[in-house]
């Protein structure tokens, strides 16, 4: 097989990630529950879930950004 080195690294990376995710209990838990959420819950519950996940992501990003700014400011 005549493939560029970067493609070989990419294939090896995704093989490792796929194997790690398929063996992870946490990932399997989330996949199981999100599958049931999308296929068995009313749309209101789905919208509420998306709102909570979006808010959690927003606040996590805001807190991490503030921490990085504080760390950079403290290092000067």
Secondary structure as UniProt FT lines:
FT   HELIX           5..23
FT   HELIX           25..40
FT   HELIX           43..74
//
